[in-house]
């Protein structure tokens, strides 16, 4: 459309030029041109018109190119405009997203602040708990240390008590054997660990009794002297003793280990054969019967002739002694089992009651055991034993003569 306008303008200009030329010819003051000049001018005018037409064509061509460039530029501008609009829209969206993101960041910052406050509060609470736990741990350690020291003191007291029991057991065995050997019906020479027989060297058995021309060894044994299983301990002691006693001449191959009756029931076995020796575990109460039996055998060995009836009586007596020993061991075993049952009931008590019981027991005085003299007096005469047993079975009330007279008066 712009090209057509330019063409119109050019035609108008050309017409104006022709009109101007005609007017010049008509004016009186202008000299008339010759025909040749007119033709020349016409030709020049035609050439000018051709030139102008050519320029017009060139101008039209340039205008077309310009229109094409303008169209391309317009398209590019439109594209740029559309792109700008899209970028504007995207920018608006980005700005909106940025605003939303900023709001979200603000909320997150507030939440982080709240979480930090909560974390600080939790840290403070945890610090307090850690301090409390540390204080409780210190208190626990102090209590554990107190309990450990108390347990050590208790164990030390138990060990001292066990050592005392062992010493008492050893002394009791020696005293009991000495009492039996000193009986009028026994009268057997005896040596103790303070006065060992000749030929024993450095070996010091607790008791060595001379019977049938040889020494009969009796040793006191107790698990309180050694920790561990009693049966294993005695088996080991038997092996050691057999190696030592094998070098000694003039000694019986039978050896007795005297065990407290409280530990006799714990044994899984009571006889051990080591080399040429037989080791037997017996109670203190059984030692008397054994020594009397050995004395009887010594007496019978000295006899040249034995009456058949007396021989039968002797065999019966020995059988009854053996039966008595077996029954006594069975009774001791039953009492041990009953003791274990009582101990089991004691273990079911609460900690406070158990502690109170142990404290009360520690304050009690030890049970008075009859002296060896009182035991020897009762053991020397069966009548005395019978009188003491009857006194227990049929106790008599202790009264005065005045009380009896007053009672008779009232009746």
LINWO-V201697 format. One record per residue. N is the residue number from 1. SS is DSSP state (helix for helix, strand for strand, loop for the rest). OMEGA is omega in whole degrees, -180 to 180 (999 if undefined). Layout:
# LINWO-V201697
n->N ss->SS omega->OMEGA
n->N ss->SS omega->OMEGA
This chain:
# LINWO-V201697
n->1 ss->loop omega->178
n->2 ss->helix omega->177
n->3 ss->helix omega->178
n->4 ss->helix omega->178
n->5 ss->helix omega->180
n->6 ss->helix omega->178
n->7 ss->helix omega->179
n->8 ss->helix omega->180
n->9 ss->helix omega->-180
n->10 ss->helix omega->180
n->11 ss->helix omega->179
n->12 ss->helix omega->180
n->13 ss->helix omega->-179
n->14 ss->helix omega->178
n->15 ss->helix omega->180
n->16 ss->helix omega->-180
n->17 ss->helix omega->-180
n->18 ss->helix omega->179
n->19 ss->helix omega->-179
n->20 ss->helix omega->180
n->21 ss->helix omega->-179
n->22 ss->helix omega->180
n->23 ss->helix omega->-180
n->24 ss->helix omega->178
n->25 ss->helix omega->-175
n->26 ss->helix omega->-176
n->27 ss->loop omega->-176
n->28 ss->loop omega->-175
n->29 ss->loop omega->-175
n->30 ss->loop omega->179
n->31 ss->loop omega->-177
n->32 ss->loop omega->-179
n->33 ss->loop omega->174
n->34 ss->loop omega->-178
n->35 ss->helix omega->-180
n->36 ss->helix omega->179
n->37 ss->helix omega->178
n->38 ss->helix omega->179
n->39 ss->helix omega->-180
n->40 ss->helix omega->179
n->41 ss->helix omega->177
n->42 ss->helix omega->-180
n->43 ss->helix omega->179
n->44 ss->helix omega->178
n->45 ss->helix omega->179
n->46 ss->helix omega->179
n->47 ss->helix omega->179
n->48 ss->helix omega->179
n->49 ss->helix omega->179
n->50 ss->helix omega->179
n->51 ss->helix omega->179
n->52 ss->helix omega->179
n->53 ss->helix omega->179
n->54 ss->helix omega->177
n->55 ss->helix omega->178
n->56 ss->helix omega->179
n->57 ss->helix omega->179
n->58 ss->helix omega->179
n->59 ss->helix omega->178
n->60 ss->helix omega->180
n->61 ss->helix omega->179
n->62 ss->helix omega->178
n->63 ss->helix omega->178
n->64 ss->helix omega->177
n->65 ss->helix omega->180
n->66 ss->helix omega->178
n->67 ss->helix omega->179
n->68 ss->helix omega->178
n->69 ss->helix omega->179
n->70 ss->helix omega->178
n->71 ss->helix omega->180
n->72 ss->helix omega->178
n->73 ss->helix omega->179
n->74 ss->helix omega->178
n->75 ss->helix omega->179
n->76 ss->helix omega->178
n->77 ss->helix omega->178
n->78 ss->helix omega->178
n->79 ss->helix omega->178
n->80 ss->helix omega->179
n->81 ss->helix omega->178
n->82 ss->helix omega->179
n->83 ss->helix omega->177
n->84 ss->helix omega->177
n->85 ss->helix omega->180
n->86 ss->helix omega->178
n->87 ss->helix omega->177
n->88 ss->helix omega->178
n->89 ss->helix omega->180
n->90 ss->helix omega->178
n->91 ss->helix omega->177
n->92 ss->helix omega->179
n->93 ss->helix omega->180
n->94 ss->helix omega->179
n->95 ss->helix omega->178
n->96 ss->helix omega->178
n->97 ss->helix omega->179
n->98 ss->helix omega->178
n->99 ss->helix omega->179
n->100 ss->helix omega->-180
n->101 ss->helix omega->177
n->102 ss->helix omega->178
n->103 ss->helix omega->179
n->104 ss->helix omega->178
n->105 ss->helix omega->178
n->106 ss->helix omega->179
n->107 ss->helix omega->179
n->108 ss->helix omega->178
n->109 ss->helix omega->177
n->110 ss->helix omega->180
n->111 ss->helix omega->177
n->112 ss->helix omega->178
n->113 ss->helix omega->178
n->114 ss->helix omega->180
n->115 ss->helix omega->178
n->116 ss->helix omega->177
n->117 ss->helix omega->179
n->118 ss->helix omega->179
n->119 ss->helix omega->177
n->120 ss->helix omega->178
n->121 ss->helix omega->179
n->122 ss->helix omega->178
n->123 ss->helix omega->178
n->124 ss->helix omega->179
n->125 ss->helix omega->179
n->126 ss->helix omega->177
n->127 ss->helix omega->178
n->128 ss->helix omega->180
n->129 ss->helix omega->178
n->130 ss->helix omega->178
n->131 ss->helix omega->178
n->132 ss->helix omega->179
n->133 ss->helix omega->178
n->134 ss->helix omega->178
n->135 ss->helix omega->179
n->136 ss->helix omega->179
n->137 ss->helix omega->178
n->138 ss->helix omega->178
n->139 ss->helix omega->178
n->140 ss->helix omega->178
n->141 ss->helix omega->178
n->142 ss->helix omega->179
n->143 ss->helix omega->178
n->144 ss->helix omega->178
n->145 ss->helix omega->178
n->146 ss->helix omega->179
n->147 ss->helix omega->179
n->148 ss->helix omega->178
n->149 ss->helix omega->178
n->150 ss->helix omega->179
n->151 ss->helix omega->177
n->152 ss->helix omega->178
n->153 ss->helix omega->179
n->154 ss->helix omega->179
n->155 ss->helix omega->177
n->156 ss->helix omega->178
n->157 ss->helix omega->179
n->158 ss->helix omega->180
n->159 ss->helix omega->177
n->160 ss->helix omega->178
n->161 ss->helix omega->178
n->162 ss->helix omega->178
n->163 ss->helix omega->178
n->164 ss->helix omega->178
n->165 ss->helix omega->180
n->166 ss->helix omega->179
n->167 ss->helix omega->179
n->168 ss->helix omega->-180
n->169 ss->helix omega->-180
n->170 ss->helix omega->179
n->171 ss->helix omega->-179
n->172 ss->helix omega->179
n->173 ss->helix omega->-180
n->174 ss->helix omega->-179
n->175 ss->helix omega->-179
n->176 ss->helix omega->179
n->177 ss->helix omega->178
n->178 ss->helix omega->179
n->179 ss->helix omega->179
n->180 ss->helix omega->-178
n->181 ss->helix omega->-179
n->182 ss->loop omega->180
n->183 ss->loop omega->-178
n->184 ss->loop omega->-178
n->185 ss->loop omega->-178
n->186 ss->loop omega->178
n->187 ss->loop omega->179
n->188 ss->loop omega->176
n->189 ss->loop omega->-177
n->190 ss->strand omega->175
n->191 ss->strand omega->176
n->192 ss->strand omega->-176
n->193 ss->loop omega->175
n->194 ss->loop omega->-178
n->195 ss->loop omega->-173
n->196 ss->loop omega->178
n->197 ss->loop omega->177
n->198 ss->loop omega->180
n->199 ss->loop omega->-180
n->200 ss->loop omega->178
n->201 ss->loop omega->-178
n->202 ss->loop omega->179
n->203 ss->loop omega->-178
n->204 ss->loop omega->175
n->205 ss->loop omega->-178
n->206 ss->loop omega->-179
n->207 ss->strand omega->173
n->208 ss->strand omega->-176
n->209 ss->strand omega->179
n->210 ss->strand omega->-179
n->211 ss->strand omega->-178
n->212 ss->loop omega->175
n->213 ss->loop omega->179
n->214 ss->strand omega->179
n->215 ss->strand omega->176
n->216 ss->strand omega->-175
n->217 ss->strand omega->175
n->218 ss->strand omega->-178
n->219 ss->strand omega->175
n->220 ss->strand omega->-180
n->221 ss->strand omega->178
n->222 ss->loop omega->179
n->223 ss->loop omega->178
n->224 ss->loop omega->179
n->225 ss->loop omega->179
n->226 ss->loop omega->176
n->227 ss->loop omega->177
n->228 ss->loop omega->-178
n->229 ss->loop omega->-176
n->230 ss->helix omega->-179
n->231 ss->helix omega->178
n->232 ss->helix omega->179
n->233 ss->helix omega->-180
n->234 ss->helix omega->178
n->235 ss->helix omega->178
n->236 ss->helix omega->178
n->237 ss->helix omega->179
n->238 ss->helix omega->179
n->239 ss->helix omega->180
n->240 ss->helix omega->-178
n->241 ss->helix omega->-179
n->242 ss->helix omega->179
n->243 ss->helix omega->-179
n->244 ss->helix omega->-175
n->245 ss->helix omega->-180
n->246 ss->loop omega->-179
n->247 ss->loop omega->-176
n->248 ss->loop omega->177
n->249 ss->loop omega->178
n->250 ss->loop omega->-179
n->251 ss->strand omega->177
n->252 ss->strand omega->179
n->253 ss->strand omega->175
n->254 ss->strand omega->-180
n->255 ss->strand omega->-179
n->256 ss->strand omega->170
n->257 ss->strand omega->-179
n->258 ss->strand omega->-175
n->259 ss->strand omega->176
n->260 ss->loop omega->-177
n->261 ss->helix omega->178
n->262 ss->helix omega->-179
n->263 ss->helix omega->-178
n->264 ss->helix omega->-178
n->265 ss->loop omega->180
n->266 ss->loop omega->-177
n->267 ss->loop omega->175
n->268 ss->loop omega->177
n->269 ss->loop omega->-176
n->270 ss->loop omega->180
n->271 ss->strand omega->178
n->272 ss->strand omega->178
n->273 ss->strand omega->180
n->274 ss->strand omega->-178
n->275 ss->loop omega->-180
n->276 ss->loop omega->-174
n->277 ss->strand omega->173
n->278 ss->strand omega->180
n->279 ss->strand omega->-179
n->280 ss->strand omega->174
n->281 ss->strand omega->-178
n->282 ss->strand omega->176
n->283 ss->loop omega->179
n->284 ss->helix omega->-178
n->285 ss->helix omega->-179
n->286 ss->helix omega->-177
n->287 ss->helix omega->-179
n->288 ss->helix omega->180
n->289 ss->helix omega->180
n->290 ss->helix omega->180
n->291 ss->helix omega->177
n->292 ss->helix omega->178
n->293 ss->helix omega->176
n->294 ss->helix omega->177
n->295 ss->helix omega->178
n->296 ss->helix omega->179
n->297 ss->helix omega->177
n->298 ss->helix omega->178
n->299 ss->helix omega->-179
n->300 ss->helix omega->178
n->301 ss->helix omega->179
n->302 ss->helix omega->-179
n->303 ss->loop omega->177
n->304 ss->loop omega->180
n->305 ss->loop omega->179
n->306 ss->loop omega->178
n->307 ss->loop omega->-179
n->308 ss->helix omega->179
n->309 ss->helix omega->179
n->310 ss->helix omega->179
n->311 ss->helix omega->178
n->312 ss->helix omega->179
n->313 ss->helix omega->179
n->314 ss->helix omega->179
n->315 ss->helix omega->179
n->316 ss->helix omega->180
n->317 ss->helix omega->179
n->318 ss->helix omega->179
n->319 ss->helix omega->179
n->320 ss->helix omega->175
n->321 ss->helix omega->179
n->322 ss->helix omega->177
n->323 ss->helix omega->179
n->324 ss->helix omega->179
n->325 ss->helix omega->-180
n->326 ss->helix omega->180
n->327 ss->helix omega->-180
n->328 ss->helix omega->177
n->329 ss->helix omega->179
n->330 ss->helix omega->178
n->331 ss->helix omega->177
n->332 ss->helix omega->179
n->333 ss->helix omega->178
n->334 ss->helix omega->178
n->335 ss->helix omega->177
n->336 ss->helix omega->178
n->337 ss->helix omega->178
n->338 ss->helix omega->176
n->339 ss->helix omega->178
n->340 ss->helix omega->178
n->341 ss->helix omega->179
n->342 ss->helix omega->178
n->343 ss->helix omega->178
n->344 ss->helix omega->177
n->345 ss->helix omega->179
n->346 ss->helix omega->-179
n->347 ss->helix omega->-180
n->348 ss->loop omega->178
n->349 ss->loop omega->177
n->350 ss->loop omega->-177
n->351 ss->helix omega->-179
n->352 ss->helix omega->180
n->353 ss->helix omega->180
n->354 ss->helix omega->179
n->355 ss->helix omega->179
n->356 ss->helix omega->179
n->357 ss->helix omega->-179
n->358 ss->helix omega->179
n->359 ss->helix omega->179
n->360 ss->helix omega->-179
n->361 ss->helix omega->178
n->362 ss->helix omega->180
n->363 ss->helix omega->-178
n->364 ss->loop omega->175
n->365 ss->loop omega->-179
n->366 ss->loop omega->179
n->367 ss->loop omega->-178
n->368 ss->loop omega->178
n->369 ss->loop omega->179
n->370 ss->loop omega->180
n->371 ss->loop omega->179
n->372 ss->helix omega->179
n->373 ss->helix omega->179
n->374 ss->helix omega->178
n->375 ss->helix omega->-180
n->376 ss->helix omega->179
n->377 ss->helix omega->-179
n->378 ss->helix omega->-178
n->379 ss->helix omega->-176
n->380 ss->helix omega->-176
n->381 ss->loop omega->-179
n->382 ss->helix omega->180
n->383 ss->helix omega->179
n->384 ss->helix omega->178
n->385 ss->helix omega->-179
n->386 ss->helix omega->178
n->387 ss->helix omega->180
n->388 ss->helix omega->179
n->389 ss->helix omega->179
n->390 ss->helix omega->179
n->391 ss->helix omega->178
n->392 ss->helix omega->-178
n->393 ss->helix omega->-178
n->394 ss->loop omega->-178
n->395 ss->loop omega->179
n->396 ss->loop omega->179
n->397 ss->loop omega->179
n->398 ss->loop omega->-179
n->399 ss->loop omega->177
n->400 ss->loop omega->180
n->401 ss->helix omega->180
n->402 ss->helix omega->-180
n->403 ss->helix omega->180
n->404 ss->helix omega->179
n->405 ss->helix omega->180
n->406 ss->helix omega->179
n->407 ss->helix omega->179
n->408 ss->helix omega->178
n->409 ss->helix omega->-180
n->410 ss->helix omega->-180
n->411 ss->loop omega->999
